[in-house]
C-alpha cells in the first residue's frame, strides 16, 4: 500500500461518514472536483463502485459499506493515537523515565518529582537507580543524571544542583587505634570500603585534588559494596573508611558519628546534571520537568 492509497482511503471515509462531497472536501481541505476525481480513481483501481451519487445525496454501495466497516475502525484508532500524542504536546501527561544514582535520586529528583506530580495528575515519572553508565537511548530512558564532567559530548546537559565535594569519613571507633591519613597516599595503610558499580566492573577510584594537583588513588579493603547507603552504613559501623558526597554524610560529621579526614584534598567539582539526547520537540511533561529541575543559584 502506497501513501496515495492511504490518502484515497481517507478521502473515501470522509465522504462515507458525512454523506456529502461538499462537507468532506471542506473537512479535508481540498476542492470538490479534486475529491470526486480521487474517489473515481479509487473505484477504477478496485474495479468496484463504492458510492451512489445523486445531485442531492451520497451513500455507500454494498462494496463501499464493506470497505467502510473493514477499515473505519483502523483509521479511528490512528486518529485516536494522534490525539493522544497531541495531549503529550499540549499538557504534561504520559510517562518520563529517568536513570540516575541513588544520592541524586534522593537529594534532587524525588523532591522535584513530588512537586511536579502534585500539580500534574496526568503525568508519571519513573526513576531507575543504576550505578553504572547507561545508554539512555538504547535503554529507552528520556533522561539521565550524572556528574557534569562525565556527561557525553553528544548529549544536552542541564545543571540541576550546586558544585559538590567528596568526603573521606570513618567512625571514631575505626580511628581509635589508627592514625588519620594526612595525604591520599596514606590511604594505602587503611581499610577502605570499595565501591563496585556493576557486577562486571572494576572498583571505583578515589579522586583528590589540592592546589590544582590531582591525585587518583585505588584503595583496598575488606568490604566492597555497590551503593552509597551500604558504604555509609559500613563506615558508621567501623568497617573502614568511606568516600562519599559531603552532603550525604554532613549530618553524621556534625553529630560526631563520623570523623572527616583529608578535607583539604577534596575540592569542589561540577555537580549533578540532567542529560538527554536532543533540544527539539519535547513533550509538555518533559518541559515541565526541565523547569522544576533547573538549578537556580
Secondary structure, DSSP 8 states (H G I E B T S, - for coil): --HHHHHHHHHHHHHHHHT-HHHHHHHHTS-HHHHHHHHHHHHHHHTS--EEE-SS-EEE-HHHHHHHHHHHHHHHHHHHHHHHHHHHHHSS-EEEEEEE-HHHIIIIIHHHHHHHHHH-TTEEEEEEE-SS---TTTTT-SEEEEEGGGS-TTSEEEE-S--B-EEEEE-HHHHTTS---SSGGGGGGS-B-EEBSSTTS-B--EEEEETTEEEEE----S-EESSHHHHHHHHHTTS-BEEEEHHHHHHHHHHTSSEEE-GGG---B--EEEEES-SSS--HHHHHHHHHH----
